[in-house]
Amino acid sequence: MYYVYVLCNEEGRLYIGYTSDIKRRLTEHNSGKNPSTRSKSSWQLAYCEMFKSKADAQLREKHLKQGQSRRWLKERIQHSIALCRRS
């Protein structure tokens, strides 16, 4: 299985990615192993979608990173983002 995930931090910043092991990937983000999230505060899982196909997960990740889809995503998970900011 492959997962498209959205992480958020206390500042309300989002990171979108895909992986086959979401627990391992979250640990990597919080331990500084990813250059994009290294200098930021701790990250929490805010949203996740599951796919059987790696290609489908990659396409969905790319789609969510684009303008209109990113706006839709922020609206859809606005309460989860707010909870990340409080933590």
Secondary structure, DSSP 8 states (H G I E B T S, - for coil): -EEEEEEE-TT--EEEEEES-HHHHHHHHHTT-STTTTTS---EEEEEEEES-HHHHHHHHHHHTSHHHHHHHHHHTHHHHHHHHH-
